[in-house]
Amino acid sequence: MKTTNDFFIPDNEVKLPEELDYSCVDEYIRSAEAFSRSTYQSVYIIDYFKQNFLYVSPNPMFLCGLTPEQMMNLGYRFYLEHVPEDEQQFLIDLNEAGFSFHNTIPVKERKDWYISYDFHILNGGKKILVNHKLTPLALTSDGRIWLALCVVSAATHTSPGHIEMHRVGSPDYFEYNRNT
């Protein structure tokens, strides 16, 4: 059985906690709230050090009938309770591959990249295909992601996958092939 620990791997472990300045977190949250008010998309912030969600927008796309507070309390358990069981390993594998790729990017460029992929969520037993984008907000000096902004919207594809790593300002991107 999968656990939330499966999502927290050596490649995304925050190793320099003394560098984390939680006094700036409120500004990140206020910015995410402002963005959330201007879009239909769901927005949330991940804290990789505390291994939880710092903010979850009230936009219903990703909440699966939960309140933002309930989703924050679930944290990564959300993925175990609201993603079809046959796609949970996909998310775990994707997490490992994404962070492995992230760690090959020069530290100075890491905030210029984001990952995009599609997976199903379960809302009232009904499968809904969503697109999930994750981009770093704050890094430690060794380039590890401390805070990440996630945006969830309706997927434009008809099946899960479609994993792409994009660099801001470039039309080129890397596509992850799960079979190789």
C-alpha atoms as an extended CHARMM CRD file, in Angstrom:
* protein
*
       180  EXT
         1         1  MET       CA              0.0000000000        0.0000000000        0.0000000000  PROA      1               0.0000000000
         2         2  LYS       CA              1.2630000000        3.4450000000       -0.9150000000  PROA      2               0.0000000000
         3         3  THR       CA              1.8700000000        6.0910000000        1.7510000000  PROA      3               0.0000000000
         4         4  THR       CA              2.5770000000        9.8130000000        1.6860000000  PROA      4               0.0000000000
         5         5  ASN       CA              6.2330000000        8.9790000000        2.3940000000  PROA      5               0.0000000000
         6         6  ASP       CA              6.4400000000        7.5870000000       -1.1510000000  PROA      6               0.0000000000
         7         7  PHE       CA              6.2520000000       11.1750000000       -2.4300000000  PROA      7               0.0000000000
         8         8  PHE       CA              9.1290000000       12.4320000000       -0.2740000000  PROA      8               0.0000000000
         9         9  ILE       CA             12.3670000000       11.0710000000       -1.6310000000  PROA      9               0.0000000000
        10        10  PRO       CA             16.0460000000       11.9980000000       -1.2570000000  PROA      10              0.0000000000
        11        11  ASP       CA             15.8680000000       14.1610000000       -4.4080000000  PROA      11              0.0000000000
        12        12  ASN       CA             13.2190000000       16.4570000000       -2.8920000000  PROA      12              0.0000000000
        13        13  GLU       CA             14.4600000000       16.4780000000        0.6920000000  PROA      13              0.0000000000
        14        14  VAL       CA             15.2090000000       19.9870000000        2.0000000000  PROA      14              0.0000000000
        15        15  LYS       CA             18.6460000000       19.6080000000        3.5950000000  PROA      15              0.0000000000
        16        16  LEU       CA             19.3340000000       23.1850000000        4.7150000000  PROA      16              0.0000000000
        17        17  PRO       CA             16.4440000000       24.0570000000        7.0440000000  PROA      17              0.0000000000
        18        18  GLU       CA             18.4500000000       26.8880000000        8.6160000000  PROA      18              0.0000000000
        19        19  GLU       CA             18.0690000000       28.7760000000        5.3080000000  PROA      19              0.0000000000
        20        20  LEU       CA             14.2670000000       28.7160000000        5.3370000000  PROA      20              0.0000000000
        21        21  ASP       CA             12.7330000000       32.1130000000        6.0330000000  PROA      21              0.0000000000
        22        22  TYR       CA              9.1280000000       31.4850000000        6.9710000000  PROA      22              0.0000000000
        23        23  SER       CA              8.5740000000       35.2320000000        7.4250000000  PROA      23              0.0000000000
        24        24  CYS       CA              8.2940000000       35.5050000000        3.6160000000  PROA      24              0.0000000000
        25        25  VAL       CA              5.6810000000       32.7390000000        3.3160000000  PROA      25              0.0000000000
        26        26  ASP       CA              2.7430000000       35.0820000000        3.9340000000  PROA      26              0.0000000000
        27        27  GLU       CA              3.7150000000       37.0940000000        0.8540000000  PROA      27              0.0000000000
        28        28  TYR       CA              3.7600000000       33.9420000000       -1.2740000000  PROA      28              0.0000000000
        29        29  ILE       CA              0.3490000000       32.9860000000        0.1040000000  PROA      29              0.0000000000
        30        30  ARG       CA             -1.1020000000       36.4640000000       -0.5460000000  PROA      30              0.0000000000
        31        31  SER       CA              0.1870000000       36.3030000000       -4.1200000000  PROA      31              0.0000000000
        32        32  ALA       CA             -1.3710000000       32.8670000000       -4.6300000000  PROA      32              0.0000000000
        33        33  GLU       CA             -4.6630000000       34.1390000000       -3.1740000000  PROA      33              0.0000000000
        34        34  ALA       CA             -4.6270000000       37.0960000000       -5.5810000000  PROA      34              0.0000000000
        35        35  PHE       CA             -3.9210000000       34.8200000000       -8.5370000000  PROA      35              0.0000000000
        36        36  SER       CA             -6.6400000000       32.4380000000       -7.4000000000  PROA      36              0.0000000000
        37        37  ARG       CA             -9.2330000000       35.2240000000       -7.3720000000  PROA      37              0.0000000000
        38        38  SER       CA             -8.5150000000       35.9540000000      -11.0310000000  PROA      38              0.0000000000
        39        39  THR       CA             -8.7560000000       32.4220000000      -12.4450000000  PROA      39              0.0000000000
        40        40  TYR       CA            -11.0100000000       29.3850000000      -12.5090000000  PROA      40              0.0000000000
        41        41  GLN       CA             -7.9650000000       27.2110000000      -11.8720000000  PROA      41              0.0000000000
        42        42  SER       CA             -7.1570000000       25.6840000000       -8.5030000000  PROA      42              0.0000000000
        43        43  VAL       CA             -3.9710000000       26.9120000000       -6.8950000000  PROA      43              0.0000000000
        44        44  TYR       CA             -1.9790000000       25.5360000000       -3.9990000000  PROA      44              0.0000000000
        45        45  ILE       CA              1.4760000000       25.8520000000       -2.4550000000  PROA      45              0.0000000000
        46        46  ILE       CA              3.5680000000       22.8680000000       -1.3560000000  PROA      46              0.0000000000
        47        47  ASP       CA              6.1290000000       23.1440000000        1.4510000000  PROA      47              0.0000000000
        48        48  TYR       CA              8.6710000000       20.3750000000        0.8300000000  PROA      48              0.0000000000
        49        49  PHE       CA             10.3440000000       20.9150000000        4.2030000000  PROA      49              0.0000000000
        50        50  LYS       CA              7.1470000000       20.5320000000        6.2450000000  PROA      50              0.0000000000
        51        51  GLN       CA              5.7930000000       18.1020000000        3.6260000000  PROA      51              0.0000000000
        52        52  ASN       CA              2.4020000000       19.7590000000        3.5290000000  PROA      52              0.0000000000
        53        53  PHE       CA              0.2990000000       22.3480000000        1.7300000000  PROA      53              0.0000000000
        54        54  LEU       CA              0.6610000000       25.9490000000        2.9260000000  PROA      54              0.0000000000
        55        55  TYR       CA             -2.2390000000       27.2470000000        0.8740000000  PROA      55              0.0000000000
        56        56  VAL       CA             -5.1620000000       25.7600000000       -1.0590000000  PROA      56              0.0000000000
        57        57  SER       CA             -7.4620000000       27.9920000000       -3.0910000000  PROA      57              0.0000000000
        58        58  PRO       CA            -11.2370000000       27.7670000000       -2.7610000000  PROA      58              0.0000000000
        59        59  ASN       CA            -11.6480000000       27.1250000000       -6.4970000000  PROA      59              0.0000000000
        60        60  PRO       CA            -13.5930000000       23.8520000000       -6.6910000000  PROA      60              0.0000000000
        61        61  MET       CA            -11.7460000000       22.2560000000       -9.6610000000  PROA      61              0.0000000000
        62        62  PHE       CA             -9.3330000000       20.2480000000       -7.4930000000  PROA      62              0.0000000000
        63        63  LEU       CA            -11.1250000000       20.0760000000       -4.1440000000  PROA      63              0.0000000000
        64        64  CYS       CA            -13.2750000000       16.9830000000       -4.8210000000  PROA      64              0.0000000000
        65        65  GLY       CA            -15.9960000000       18.3110000000       -2.5450000000  PROA      65              0.0000000000
        66        66  LEU       CA            -13.5540000000       19.2270000000        0.2320000000  PROA      66              0.0000000000
        67        67  THR       CA            -13.0090000000       22.6300000000        1.7660000000  PROA      67              0.0000000000
        68        68  PRO       CA             -9.5580000000       24.1870000000        1.3480000000  PROA      68              0.0000000000
        69        69  GLU       CA             -8.9630000000       23.5550000000        5.0580000000  PROA      69              0.0000000000
        70        70  GLN       CA             -9.8460000000       19.8610000000        4.7050000000  PROA      70              0.0000000000
        71        71  MET       CA             -7.4920000000       19.5390000000        1.7470000000  PROA      71              0.0000000000
        72        72  MET       CA             -4.7020000000       21.2720000000        3.6780000000  PROA      72              0.0000000000
        73        73  ASN       CA             -5.2540000000       18.8330000000        6.5400000000  PROA      73              0.0000000000
        74        74  LEU       CA             -5.0590000000       15.9020000000        4.1260000000  PROA      74              0.0000000000
        75        75  GLY       CA             -1.9110000000       17.1900000000        2.4670000000  PROA      75              0.0000000000
        76        76  TYR       CA             -0.3640000000       14.4610000000        0.3480000000  PROA      76              0.0000000000
        77        77  ARG       CA             -2.9680000000       11.9680000000        1.5810000000  PROA      77              0.0000000000
        78        78  PHE       CA             -5.2310000000       13.7640000000       -0.9130000000  PROA      78              0.0000000000
        79        79  TYR       CA             -3.4000000000       11.9340000000       -3.7180000000  PROA      79              0.0000000000
        80        80  LEU       CA             -3.9610000000        8.5860000000       -2.0260000000  PROA      80              0.0000000000
        81        81  GLU       CA             -7.6430000000        9.2150000000       -1.3340000000  PROA      81              0.0000000000
        82        82  HSD       CA             -8.6890000000       11.1380000000       -4.4590000000  PROA      82              0.0000000000
        83        83  VAL       CA             -6.5350000000        9.7160000000       -7.2670000000  PROA      83              0.0000000000
        84        84  PRO       CA             -7.4910000000        6.3300000000       -8.7680000000  PROA      84              0.0000000000
        85        85  GLU       CA             -5.3330000000        3.6010000000       -7.2870000000  PROA      85              0.0000000000
        86        86  ASP       CA             -4.0420000000        2.5760000000      -10.7230000000  PROA      86              0.0000000000
        87        87  GLU       CA             -2.6300000000        6.1090000000      -11.2570000000  PROA      87              0.0000000000
        88        88  GLN       CA             -0.9940000000        6.5850000000       -7.8600000000  PROA      88              0.0000000000
        89        89  GLN       CA              2.1890000000        4.7530000000       -8.8790000000  PROA      89              0.0000000000
        90        90  PHE       CA              2.3030000000        6.9520000000      -11.9830000000  PROA      90              0.0000000000
        91        91  LEU       CA              2.3790000000       10.0310000000       -9.7210000000  PROA      91              0.0000000000
        92        92  ILE       CA              5.1000000000        8.5080000000       -7.5450000000  PROA      92              0.0000000000
        93        93  ASP       CA              7.2190000000        7.5630000000      -10.5900000000  PROA      93              0.0000000000
        94        94  LEU       CA              6.6280000000       10.9810000000      -12.1300000000  PROA      94              0.0000000000
        95        95  ASN       CA              7.6770000000       12.6480000000       -8.8710000000  PROA      95              0.0000000000
        96        96  GLU       CA             10.9650000000       10.7160000000       -8.8950000000  PROA      96              0.0000000000
        97        97  ALA       CA             11.6570000000       11.4220000000      -12.5820000000  PROA      97              0.0000000000
        98        98  GLY       CA             10.7220000000       15.0910000000      -12.2630000000  PROA      98              0.0000000000
        99        99  PHE       CA             13.0240000000       15.7180000000       -9.3250000000  PROA      99              0.0000000000
       100       100  SER       CA             15.8000000000       13.7170000000      -10.9610000000  PROA      100             0.0000000000
       101       101  PHE       CA             15.4970000000       15.9850000000      -14.0260000000  PROA      101             0.0000000000
       102       102  HSD       CA             15.2550000000       19.1020000000      -11.8460000000  PROA      102             0.0000000000
       103       103  ASN       CA             18.5440000000       18.2160000000      -10.1660000000  PROA      103             0.0000000000
       104       104  THR       CA             20.3560000000       18.1670000000      -13.5410000000  PROA      104             0.0000000000
       105       105  ILE       CA             19.4290000000       21.8010000000      -14.2450000000  PROA      105             0.0000000000
       106       106  PRO       CA             21.9880000000       24.4330000000      -13.1620000000  PROA      106             0.0000000000
       107       107  VAL       CA             20.8670000000       25.8740000000       -9.8020000000  PROA      107             0.0000000000
       108       108  LYS       CA             20.6250000000       29.4300000000      -11.2040000000  PROA      108             0.0000000000
       109       109  GLU       CA             18.0910000000       28.2430000000      -13.8130000000  PROA      109             0.0000000000
       110       110  ARG       CA             15.8850000000       25.9500000000      -11.7210000000  PROA      110             0.0000000000
       111       111  LYS       CA             13.1830000000       28.5400000000      -10.9950000000  PROA      111             0.0000000000
       112       112  ASP       CA             12.7810000000       29.0190000000      -14.7710000000  PROA      112             0.0000000000
       113       113  TRP       CA             11.3130000000       25.5420000000      -15.2540000000  PROA      113             0.0000000000
       114       114  TYR       CA              7.9420000000       23.9250000000      -14.6350000000  PROA      114             0.0000000000
       115       115  ILE       CA              6.4690000000       20.4790000000      -15.0890000000  PROA      115             0.0000000000
       116       116  SER       CA              3.0420000000       19.7980000000      -16.5890000000  PROA      116             0.0000000000
       117       117  TYR       CA              1.1560000000       16.4850000000      -16.5930000000  PROA      117             0.0000000000
       118       118  ASP       CA             -2.3490000000       15.0240000000      -16.6320000000  PROA      118             0.0000000000
       119       119  PHE       CA             -3.9680000000       12.6120000000      -14.1760000000  PROA      119             0.0000000000
       120       120  HSD       CA             -7.4210000000       11.7240000000      -12.8960000000  PROA      120             0.0000000000
       121       121  ILE       CA             -8.9520000000       12.8060000000       -9.6340000000  PROA      121             0.0000000000
       122       122  LEU       CA            -12.0180000000       11.2010000000       -8.0980000000  PROA      122             0.0000000000
       123       123  ASN       CA            -14.8720000000       13.5140000000       -7.2410000000  PROA      123             0.0000000000
       124       124  GLY       CA            -17.8780000000       11.6890000000       -5.8650000000  PROA      124             0.0000000000
       125       125  GLY       CA            -16.6120000000        8.4820000000       -7.4750000000  PROA      125             0.0000000000
       126       126  LYS       CA            -16.4080000000       10.1420000000      -10.8890000000  PROA      126             0.0000000000
       127       127  LYS       CA            -13.0530000000       10.3520000000      -12.6890000000  PROA      127             0.0000000000
       128       128  ILE       CA            -12.0570000000       13.8410000000      -13.8410000000  PROA      128             0.0000000000
       129       129  LEU       CA             -8.9200000000       14.3420000000      -15.9290000000  PROA      129             0.0000000000
       130       130  VAL       CA             -6.9480000000       17.3770000000      -14.7630000000  PROA      130             0.0000000000
       131       131  ASN       CA             -3.7620000000       19.0870000000      -15.8340000000  PROA      131             0.0000000000
       132       132  HSD       CA             -1.3040000000       19.8090000000      -13.0470000000  PROA      132             0.0000000000
       133       133  LYS       CA              1.5510000000       22.2960000000      -13.3110000000  PROA      133             0.0000000000
       134       134  LEU       CA              4.2420000000       22.6940000000      -10.6610000000  PROA      134             0.0000000000
       135       135  THR       CA              6.8360000000       25.4700000000      -10.5940000000  PROA      135             0.0000000000
       136       136  PRO       CA              9.3970000000       26.3380000000       -7.9150000000  PROA      136             0.0000000000
       137       137  LEU       CA              8.7110000000       29.4310000000       -5.7970000000  PROA      137             0.0000000000
       138       138  ALA       CA             11.6460000000       29.2340000000       -3.3990000000  PROA      138             0.0000000000
       139       139  LEU       CA             14.8430000000       27.2000000000       -3.4500000000  PROA      139             0.0000000000
       140       140  THR       CA             17.5670000000       26.5200000000       -0.9210000000  PROA      140             0.0000000000
       141       141  SER       CA             21.1370000000       27.5320000000       -1.7970000000  PROA      141             0.0000000000
       142       142  ASP       CA             21.8360000000       23.9830000000       -3.0080000000  PROA      142             0.0000000000
       143       143  GLY       CA             18.9400000000       24.2890000000       -5.4850000000  PROA      143             0.0000000000
       144       144  ARG       CA             16.3680000000       22.1230000000       -3.7510000000  PROA      144             0.0000000000
       145       145  ILE       CA             12.7430000000       23.1670000000       -3.9870000000  PROA      145             0.0000000000
       146       146  TRP       CA             11.4850000000       24.4740000000       -0.6550000000  PROA      146             0.0000000000
       147       147  LEU       CA              8.1560000000       25.9370000000       -1.8740000000  PROA      147             0.0000000000
       148       148  ALA       CA              6.3200000000       25.1360000000       -5.1010000000  PROA      148             0.0000000000
       149       149  LEU       CA              3.2660000000       26.7170000000       -6.7080000000  PROA      149             0.0000000000
       150       150  CYS       CA              0.8200000000       24.2600000000       -8.2610000000  PROA      150             0.0000000000
       151       151  VAL       CA             -1.9800000000       25.1120000000      -10.6760000000  PROA      151             0.0000000000
       152       152  VAL       CA             -4.7120000000       22.6290000000      -11.5900000000  PROA      152             0.0000000000
       153       153  SER       CA             -7.0500000000       23.0220000000      -14.5600000000  PROA      153             0.0000000000
       154       154  ALA       CA             -9.1470000000       20.8830000000      -16.8590000000  PROA      154             0.0000000000
       155       155  ALA       CA             -6.9280000000       18.7140000000      -19.0670000000  PROA      155             0.0000000000
       156       156  THR       CA             -7.0160000000       19.2130000000      -22.8130000000  PROA      156             0.0000000000
       157       157  HSD       CA             -6.0090000000       15.5960000000      -23.4500000000  PROA      157             0.0000000000
       158       158  THR       CA             -8.2060000000       12.5400000000      -23.0250000000  PROA      158             0.0000000000
       159       159  SER       CA             -5.8120000000       10.3000000000      -21.0800000000  PROA      159             0.0000000000
       160       160  PRO       CA             -3.3480000000       10.6350000000      -18.2030000000  PROA      160             0.0000000000
       161       161  GLY       CA              0.3200000000       11.3290000000      -18.8570000000  PROA      161             0.0000000000
       162       162  HSD       CA              1.5170000000       14.0140000000      -21.2670000000  PROA      162             0.0000000000
       163       163  ILE       CA              4.4390000000       14.8570000000      -18.9950000000  PROA      163             0.0000000000
       164       164  GLU       CA              6.3990000000       17.8880000000      -20.1420000000  PROA      164             0.0000000000
       165       165  MET       CA              9.2150000000       19.9400000000      -18.6250000000  PROA      165             0.0000000000
       166       166  HSD       CA              9.1320000000       23.5190000000      -19.8960000000  PROA      166             0.0000000000
       167       167  ARG       CA             11.6210000000       26.3540000000      -19.5570000000  PROA      167             0.0000000000
       168       168  VAL       CA             10.1610000000       29.8420000000      -19.3880000000  PROA      168             0.0000000000
       169       169  GLY       CA             10.8700000000       31.8150000000      -22.5620000000  PROA      169             0.0000000000
       170       170  SER       CA             11.6640000000       28.7850000000      -24.6950000000  PROA      170             0.0000000000
       171       171  PRO       CA              9.3550000000       27.0480000000      -27.1610000000  PROA      171             0.0000000000
       172       172  ASP       CA             11.3280000000       23.8370000000      -26.6200000000  PROA      172             0.0000000000
       173       173  TYR       CA             10.4390000000       21.3720000000      -23.8920000000  PROA      173             0.0000000000
       174       174  PHE       CA             11.3110000000       17.8830000000      -22.7280000000  PROA      174             0.0000000000
       175       175  GLU       CA              8.7090000000       15.1580000000      -22.8720000000  PROA      175             0.0000000000
       176       176  TYR       CA              8.9540000000       12.3030000000      -20.3890000000  PROA      176             0.0000000000
       177       177  ASN       CA              8.3620000000        8.8300000000      -21.7700000000  PROA      177             0.0000000000
       178       178  ARG       CA              7.1550000000        6.5140000000      -18.9960000000  PROA      178             0.0000000000
       179       179  ASN       CA              8.1810000000        3.4480000000      -21.0060000000  PROA      179             0.0000000000
       180       180  THR       CA             11.8980000000        4.2430000000      -21.3100000000  PROA      180             0.0000000000
